[in-house]
Amino acid sequence: MVSARLAWRMQRWEALVLVGGSLLLAAVMIVVAWQTTSTVESLEACYDASGRQPLSAPCRSLIDWGNLMTAVGAPLPIVATGVPFVVGVLLGAPLVAREVEKRTAPIAWSLSRSRRRWLVGRVVPVALAVAVALLAVGAASEAMLNATREIEPGFMDFGAHGPLIAARGLGVLGIGVVVGMAIGRVLPAILVTGLVTIMLFIGLQLARDQLMRAEATWVEVPADGGFFGMVYDQAWTDDVTGEVVTYDEAFARFPEVFGPTGTSMPPGMTQVHLTTPPEQYPSFVAREIGALFVITVVAGTIGAWVVGWRRPG
């Protein structure tokens, strides 16, 4: 409890701004989701009641309100995507670096039975607050996406909703703590943490893209053209043999189909996409959460070693 109170006193302003701001963002998204859903339901009732008559003034005002909610809600998932990085860097990097820089850490180390126990007391309360706030952001963002779109959130919204937001924030927080402890200066620790975070998530994105391409399959394009997976290539399949026919092969067989007056649909063939289907989205989210959990554990292990190695000054 004493360590938790000290951690709060050392980080209270950053925690109030960042954790409080995250909770405020979650509240705004919940309100937008609620108002969007309520407005759509009210408008449907208005249209059902009006028949062929013009809409009443209250119903027309609902259209304006719905447009406002759409405009307010559009950038919020983008903001939610960036929140874990901002919170993780600005809370994690200074957490220990400030005490080392101000030379209060050696005093605490001399009074504590264990440096590792001291580190746990500093980090765990902040990590719990970050986890709760970012889980709220992820849940609120998902509610808003569900309210404003006709399809389930998927690959196009990767990292903008759900528990992945909290996992990313905790991963960055762990990296920030280790970097701050090793450098011992707040501003350089923030800059280095930001750089390491950028490199790490570029690597994760490249790895995810390679996995998605490796697991992509040929899927028939729906008749209505609606398709919301990640598409890497398009081709056709022969309806008789099932053979995949590339664009060049199809053009060579039926050049007239691809001409100015053609339909672009070779006869006897079905259009297919090489794609990672939307159904595989949860597995990729789970994999990244697992990778971030490993990163967080590794950061904690390194931090436990560095705090024992670190010398004052």
N, C-alpha and C positions, 0 to 999 in steps of 0.2 A: 504493500500500500504506500509506503514511504517513497519507493522508487517511482511508482505511478504518479504520485503527487508532484515529485520533482520533474518527471518527464513532462507533465502537463504545464508546470510553471515555465519550463524552458521553451516549450513549443506552443504556448497557448495562443499567440497571435496568428501564427501560421495555421494552427489547427482550426481556430475559429473561422478564419477566412476560407481555407481550402475545404475542410470537412463540412463546415457550415454552408459554404457555397455549393458544394455537391448536393447536400440535402435540399437546399433551396431549388437547385436545378431539377431535382427529382420531383419536388412538389409542383413546380411549373409544368413539367411534362404530364404529370397526373391530371392536373386541371385541364390542360389542352386536350388530352385524350378523352376526358369526361365530357367536356364541352363539345368536342367534335362528334362524338357518338350521339350525344343528346340532340345536337342540331340536326344531324342526318335523320334521326328518327322523327323529329318534329317536322322536318321538311317533307318526309314521306307522307306523314299524316295530312299535311297541308295539301299536297298534290292529290291525295285520295279524296279529300273533302271537296276540293274545288271543281273536280271534273274538268269540263272544258272552259270554265269561267276563269277570269284573271285572278291571280293570287291576291290575297288581302294584304294590306299594309304590314301587319305583323309578320306574315309569311315572307314578304319581300325583305324585311329587316333581318330575318333569319338567314337569308342568302348572304347578305353583307357580313353578318357575324361569322358565318361559316367560312367565307373567304378570308376574314381576318385571322381565324384560328389556323387556317391552312398556311397563311403567310408567316404567322408566329411559329408554327410547329415545324416548318420545313428545315430551318437550320439546326434545330435542337439535336437530332441524331448525330450531326457532324460535331457539335460541341461535346456530346456524350462520348464520342470516339476519342477526343483529345484529353478529356478530364483525367483518366488514370495516369497519363504521362506527366501532366502538370502536377498532380497531387503527389505522385511517387517521387519525382525529382525534387520538388520544393520542400517536401517533408522529410524525405529519406537522406538526402545529401547533408543537410545541416544538423541532423539529429545528434551525431557524435562529433562531427567536425567543429561545431560551435564550441563545445566543451573543451576539445583539445586546443583550439585556437585561443580561447580565453584562459587556458591553463587551470580550469576547474576540474577537468577529468582526473589529473594526478591526485588531487585531494580526495575526490570520491573513491578512487582506486585504493588509496591508503586506508580509507575507513571501511571499505567493503571487504567481506570475507572472500569474495571471488569476483574477479573482473567479469567473468562470463555471466554470473548472476546479475551483476550491475548492468551488463549489456541487455540481458533479457528484460530487466525492469524498465529500461529506457525504450526498447523497441516494441515489445508486445502490446502495451496500451495504445500506442500510436497505430500499430498494425491492425488491431481490433477495430479502432475507430474508422480507419480507412476502409477496411473490409465491409463494415456495416453501411457506411455512406455510399460506397461504390456498388454494393449489391442493390441498394435502393435506386441508384441511378440506372443500373442495368434493367431492373424490373420496370421502372417508370418509362424508360425508353422503349422497351418492348411493348408496353401497353399503348404508347403513343403510335408506334409503327403499325400495330394491329388496328388501331382506330382510324388511321389515315390511308391505309392501303388495302387493296382487295386481295392481296396474296400474303402468305406468311413471310416474315423476315427470313432472308436467305443470304446467299453468297454476296450479293450486292450490298448488304448491310453488315458485313463481317466486322465484328468488333464494336458495333454501335449499340448493342443491347445484350441483356442477359448476364450470366455470371462471368463471362469472359472479361468484362470490364473490370470486375474486382480482381480477377486473376492477374490481369496486366498491371493493375495498380500495385498489387503486392509484390510482383516480380521486380518492378522498377524501384519500389521502396527498398527492397532488399539490396539491390545493386547500389542504390544511393548510400545506404548505411555503410557498406563495405568500402566504397570509394571515399566517402567522407572520413572514415576512420583511418584509411591509409594515407590520405593527403593531409588531413588535419587543418584545412583552410576552407572556409565556407564557399566563397565565390569560385575558386578553382574546382572544388568538389562538385558544385552544381554544373559547371561547364563540362567537366569530364563525364559526369553521370549522364548528362544529355547526349553527349557524343556516343558513349557506350550504348545507351538505350537505342539511339537511331540505328547504329550498326547491328545490334541484336535483332531488332524487329525487321530490318531489311532482310537479314538472314532467315528469320522465321517465315517471312512472306515468300521469299524465293523457294524455301523448302516446301511450303504449303502448295505453291504453284506447281512445283515438280511432281508432288504426290497427286495432285488433282489431275494433271496431264497423264500420269502413269495409270491412274485408275479410271480414266475416261472411257466411255463405251459409245458405240453407235446407237442412237435412239431415234425412233421415227418422229418426225415433226408433226405435231397435232394439225388437224385439218383447219382449225381456226387460226393457226400461226402463232398461238400463244405459247411461249416457252420461256422459262425463267431460270434455266440452269446456266452454267458456265460453258460456252460454246467455243471450241478450238478449231473446228473444221466442219465443212459441209460436203456432202456427197449424195449419192443415190444407191439404193440396193435394187438388184434385178429381182422382180417379183417371182420369177420362176426358179432361179438358182440361188437367190439370196446373196449373190456376190456383191461386194461393195464396189461401186463404179465412181471414180473420181470425176471432177468437173472436166478435166481435159479429155478423159476417155468418153464421157457423155457427149461432149462437144464434137469429138471426132465421129461418133456414131450418128448423131442427129444435129448437124449444124443448123438446119432450118429452124429447129425449135428455139435456138438462142438468138435468132435474128430479130430485126425490129418488130416483126409481126408475130413472133413466136410466143409460146406460153412459158418458156424456160422450164418446162416439165417434160422430160423425155418419156415417151410412151412405154408402158410396161415396167415403170420404175417408181420407187417410193423415195421421197427425200428424207435424208437422215442427217443428224448432227453428231459430231464427235464431242461428247459432253460429259461433264460431271453432273449427274442429275441432282435436283434439289433435295431428294431423299437422303443424299449422303452428307448434307450440310451438318447435321448434329454430330456426326462422327469426326468431322474436321474441327469443330468447336471443341469437342472432348479431347482431341489430340493436342490442340494448342494449350488448353488448360493443363493437361498433363505435363507438357513441356515447360510451362511457366511454373508449375509446382516444383519440378525438378530444379529449375533455375533458382527458385526461392530457397529451397533446401540447401543447394550448393552455396548460395550467398550466405545463408546462416552459418554453414560450416566454416566457410572462409572467414566470416566475421568473428566467430569464436576463436579461431587461430590468430587473427590479426590483433584482437584486443589483448591477447596475452603477449604478443610480440611487440606491440606498440610501446614506444618510449615517450615520456613527456617531452613537449616542445615540438 
